[in-house]
């Protein structure tokens, strides 16, 4: 979980996963773009919207624009070097 400026891991083993760390670093960049607090408001709003549309927890979570961008690019270790601002709007 990314809580600016930290990445919090449930287990130490997760720190070995470069794709997980990259996924969370993408979230840190998203948070910076939105000046942190608005990121969390937007994130929660999207989640609640998708839940109200009838999606279960996992479906709603995976439908969040921030998560779409992070999952689509978590294996590209150069992504943050070429990432354009507001990229989650195009995911």
PyMOL commands that set and color helices and strands:
alter all, ss='L'
color gray80, all
select helices_A, chain A and resi 12-16+18-33+37-52+57-63+65-73+79-82+87-90
alter helices_A, ss='H'
color red, helices_A
select strands_A, chain A and resi 2-3+6-7
alter strands_A, ss='S'
color yellow, strands_A
deselect
rebuild
show_as cartoon
